[in-house]
Amino acid sequence: MKELKVLELHDQGFSYRKIASQVHLSLRDVTKYIHRISNKTNSPSTISVMDEVVLEYRVNLLRSEVRVLVKERDNLKNEVKGLRAQKYDLVNQVHARQSELDVVKRNLEYERFSKEILEGIFTEGQVTT
């Protein structure tokens, strides 16, 4: 990847010293990279060598992007599992509350029914007396 950056900066007209400081390489390494590529660029396969370097750089970037995306996907899967568990718990709580509500409603109906019966008995007792 550093080779590609050296080539890009060299093509933009930067000096060897400026390239070395930006890419964090020694001046000797920058010179070596440029001369090696310059020797290859004089051959008929210049384009293929440059294309190979660019392709390798892009492949490495894509690999790192894939690793990041895989981690993100795994995190999202874990988040979805957590949300499903929360939903399951909430559904169970709703069912429990519904059962409690049904019991309270039934007790109220029994109380009202009992009250009506007692009132009916009380009313009949007053009418007969």
C-alpha positions as CSV (number, residue, x, y, z in Angstrom):
1,M,0.0,0.0,0.0
2,K,2.9,2.3,0.7
3,E,4.3,1.6,-2.7
4,L,1.0,2.8,-4.3
5,K,1.0,6.0,-2.2
6,V,4.7,6.6,-3.2
7,L,3.7,6.2,-6.9
8,E,0.7,8.5,-6.5
9,L,2.7,11.3,-4.9
10,H,5.5,10.8,-7.4
11,D,3.1,11.1,-10.3
12,Q,1.7,14.3,-8.6
13,G,5.2,15.8,-8.8
14,F,6.2,15.6,-5.1
15,S,9.9,15.5,-4.3
16,Y,11.4,12.3,-2.9
17,R,11.9,14.0,0.5
18,K,8.3,15.2,0.7
19,I,7.1,11.7,-0.3
20,A,9.3,10.1,2.4
21,S,7.9,12.4,5.1
22,Q,4.3,11.9,4.0
23,V,4.4,8.1,3.7
24,H,6.7,7.7,6.7
25,L,9.5,5.9,4.8
26,S,13.2,6.5,4.5
27,L,14.5,8.5,1.5
28,R,16.3,5.4,0.4
29,D,13.1,3.3,0.4
30,V,11.3,5.9,-1.6
31,T,14.1,6.0,-4.1
32,K,14.1,2.2,-4.3
33,Y,10.4,2.0,-4.9
34,I,10.4,4.7,-7.6
35,H,13.4,3.2,-9.4
36,R,12.0,-0.3,-9.2
37,I,8.7,1.0,-10.7
38,S,10.6,3.2,-13.2
39,N,12.5,0.1,-14.4
40,K,9.3,-1.8,-14.8
41,T,7.5,1.1,-16.5
42,N,10.1,1.0,-19.3
43,S,9.0,-2.5,-20.1
44,P,6.0,-3.3,-22.3
45,S,4.1,-4.6,-19.3
46,T,4.0,-1.2,-17.6
47,I,0.3,-1.0,-17.4
48,S,-0.1,-4.4,-16.0
49,V,2.4,-3.7,-13.2
50,M,0.7,-0.5,-12.3
51,D,-2.7,-2.2,-12.5
52,E,-1.5,-5.0,-10.3
53,V,-0.3,-2.5,-7.6
54,V,-3.6,-0.6,-7.8
55,L,-5.6,-3.8,-7.7
56,E,-3.7,-5.2,-4.7
57,Y,-4.3,-1.9,-2.9
58,R,-8.0,-2.0,-3.7
59,V,-8.3,-5.6,-2.7
60,N,-6.7,-4.9,0.7
61,L,-9.1,-2.0,1.2
62,L,-12.1,-4.2,0.3
63,R,-10.9,-6.9,2.7
64,S,-10.7,-4.5,5.6
65,E,-14.2,-3.2,4.7
66,V,-15.5,-6.7,4.6
67,R,-14.1,-7.3,8.1
68,V,-15.8,-4.2,9.4
69,L,-19.1,-5.1,7.8
70,V,-18.9,-8.7,9.2
71,K,-18.4,-7.3,12.7
72,E,-21.3,-4.8,12.2
73,R,-23.5,-7.6,10.9
74,D,-22.7,-9.7,14.0
75,N,-23.4,-6.8,16.3
76,L,-26.7,-6.2,14.6
77,K,-27.6,-9.9,14.9
78,N,-26.8,-9.8,18.6
79,E,-28.9,-6.7,19.0
80,V,-31.9,-8.4,17.2
81,K,-31.6,-11.4,19.5
82,G,-31.6,-9.1,22.5
83,L,-34.7,-7.3,21.1
84,R,-36.5,-10.6,20.5
85,A,-35.8,-11.6,24.1
86,Q,-37.2,-8.3,25.4
87,K,-40.3,-8.7,23.2
88,Y,-40.8,-12.3,24.5
89,D,-40.5,-11.0,28.1
90,L,-42.9,-8.2,27.4
91,V,-45.4,-10.5,25.8
92,N,-45.2,-12.8,28.9
93,Q,-45.8,-9.8,31.2
94,V,-48.8,-8.7,29.1
95,H,-50.3,-12.3,29.4
96,A,-49.7,-12.3,33.2
97,R,-51.4,-8.9,33.6
98,Q,-54.3,-10.0,31.4
99,S,-54.7,-13.1,33.7
100,E,-54.6,-10.8,36.8
101,L,-57.2,-8.5,35.1
102,D,-59.5,-11.5,34.3
103,V,-59.4,-12.6,38.0
104,V,-60.2,-9.1,39.2
105,K,-63.1,-8.8,36.7
106,R,-64.4,-12.2,37.7
107,N,-64.3,-11.2,41.4
108,L,-66.1,-8.0,40.7
109,E,-68.8,-9.8,38.8
110,Y,-69.2,-12.3,41.7
111,E,-69.4,-9.3,44.2
112,R,-72.0,-7.6,42.0
113,F,-74.0,-10.8,41.6
114,S,-73.9,-11.4,45.3
115,K,-74.9,-7.8,46.0
116,E,-77.9,-8.1,43.6
117,I,-79.0,-11.4,45.3
118,L,-78.7,-9.9,48.7
119,E,-80.6,-6.8,47.6
120,G,-83.2,-9.0,46.0
121,I,-83.5,-11.0,49.3
122,F,-83.6,-7.8,51.3
123,T,-86.2,-6.3,49.0
124,E,-88.4,-9.5,49.1
125,G,-88.1,-9.5,52.9
126,Q,-89.4,-6.0,53.1
127,V,-92.3,-6.6,50.7
128,T,-93.5,-9.6,52.7
129,T,-93.3,-7.9,56.0
